[in-house]
Amino acid sequence: MKKTTTLKTVYSAFFLSLALLLPLLTGQIKEIGKMLNLMHVAIFLCGMVCGSFYGALIGFIAPLLRAVTFGMPILFPNAVVMAFELGVYGFLSGLLYKLLYNLKGGIYISLAVSMLVGRLVWGVVTLIVWSFMGDAFTFALFIKGAFIDSFIGIIFHLILVPIVITILKRAGLLLINNENK
């Protein structure tokens, strides 16, 4: 049990560093970064490899830490809202993948449900934050921000994450269902 906890901590640190560094691949170009959502990849992987607790923790911390260290996303409101969204991504991807681990297509179901619920949380938190700021957040803005602007990223995640998880699973590097290692 202790070995697994240590491995999950080390892997989580690795995924946190990926979450901080992957967006640098877009060269800090906001439009491309918003399109691909590279930080999200690290969080989905963390949840599926390390489990829901670590996925939620790293998902919540990553955007806040990245805002403080790199200045993007902007700390308030963007990084704060993203912290809740990515926390949900990490939690649900870990929980659902553990439940659906042996189900054919389970990884896609886990990923799709995590994305959908995370985007709903993003919408609710954005609505709350914007209402305190005196701005109007409409359903049209929600659809645009959660799905239209992120469409390429959604497709990218649905392709890349299952490939990486399959490779890690074959290599025996998933910790989520190997509690006795």
C-alpha positions, 0 to 999 in steps of 0.5 A: 500500500505504501509503495502505491501511495508513493508512486501516486504522489510521484506520478501526480507531481509528474502530471502537475509538471505536465499541466504546467508545461504542456501549454507552453507548446502553444507558445502562450498563444491564447487562441491556440491554447484555448483551442487545444486545452493542453493542460486538460490532457495532463489532468485526465491522465492523472485521474486515470493513472492515479485515481480520483483523489489525486486527479481532483487535487492536481486538477484543482491546483494546476490552473492556479499554480500556472496562473501564479507562475506563468501568468496564464491563465489570468488568475481571476476569474479564469484560473479560479473557474478552471480550478473547479472544472479541472478538479471535476475532470480529474475526479470523474476521469479517475472514478469512472475509469476505475469503474469502467476499467475492463469495459470495452470503450470504458475509457471513452465513456469516462472521458466523455462524461468527465468532459461534459460534467466538467464543462457544466461545472465550468458554466455554473462557476462562471455564472456565479463569478460573472454575476458577482462581477455584474456581468451577464453569462448567457446560455449562448456564451456557455455553449460557445465557451464550453463546446464551440471554442473547445471543439478541436480540443475535445476531439484532440482529447478523445484521440490522444488520451485513450492512446496514452492510457492504452500504452500505459496500461499495456506497460503496466504503469496504471496505478488506479487498479493496482492497489497492491503493488 
